[in-house]
Amino acid sequence: MNIEIEYGNTIYSNNKIARYTKFHFDTLNDLEQFWVIRTDEGDWKADLKGLVITHQVWVDSKEFFMEAGREEE
């Protein structure tokens, strides 16, 4: 499984931005095993054809800026 983290393009007035964690799987069976143990926090969706589960949560924009600063180094 590979994990990829992305952020949305908009910071809202409550200082929140969407963080998307994408879990890439090799088989449908691996995806299914992960799907049944996921937490209730945030929004989840499974792309069965692409074998990707995406988890969206709202985070403080400070997290985004800290990550962006690390990528620039």
C-alpha positions in Angstrom: 0.0 0.0 0.0 1.2 3.5 -0.9 0.0 6.6 1.0 -0.3 10.0 -0.5 -1.4 13.2 1.3 -2.8 16.2 -0.6 -4.5 19.4 0.6 -7.4 21.3 -0.9 -7.0 24.7 -2.7 -9.2 26.8 -0.4 -8.7 28.0 3.2 -12.1 28.9 4.7 -13.0 31.7 7.1 -12.9 29.2 10.0 -9.2 28.7 9.1 -9.8 25.1 7.9 -8.5 23.3 4.8 -9.3 19.9 3.5 -6.6 17.2 3.8 -7.0 14.1 1.6 -5.1 11.0 2.4 -5.1 8.5 -0.5 -4.4 4.8 0.2 -3.4 3.0 -3.0 -3.8 -0.8 -3.0 -2.5 -3.7 -5.2 -5.6 -5.9 -4.9 -9.3 -5.5 -4.3 -8.9 -7.9 -1.3 -6.4 -5.6 0.3 -8.7 -2.6 -0.2 -11.6 -4.5 1.3 -9.6 -5.5 4.4 -8.7 -1.9 5.0 -12.2 -0.6 4.3 -13.8 -2.8 7.0 -11.4 -1.5 9.7 -11.5 2.2 8.9 -12.6 4.8 11.6 -15.7 6.8 11.6 -13.8 10.1 11.6 -13.9 12.2 8.4 -15.3 11.2 5.0 -14.3 8.1 3.2 -14.7 7.0 -0.3 -13.4 3.9 -2.2 -12.6 3.9 -5.9 -13.0 0.2 -6.7 -11.7 0.4 -10.2 -8.6 2.5 -9.3 -8.1 0.5 -6.0 -7.8 3.8 -4.0 -9.4 4.8 -0.7 -9.6 8.5 0.0 -10.0 9.9 3.5 -11.0 13.6 3.9 -10.7 15.5 7.1 -10.7 19.3 7.9 -7.5 20.5 9.4 -6.2 23.8 10.6 -4.4 25.8 7.9 -1.3 25.9 10.1 -0.8 22.2 9.2 -0.9 23.0 5.5 1.6 25.9 5.9 4.0 23.7 8.0 3.9 21.0 5.3 4.3 23.5 2.5 7.4 24.9 4.2 9.0 21.4 4.5 8.5 20.8 0.8 10.3 24.1 -0.1 13.4 23.1 1.8 
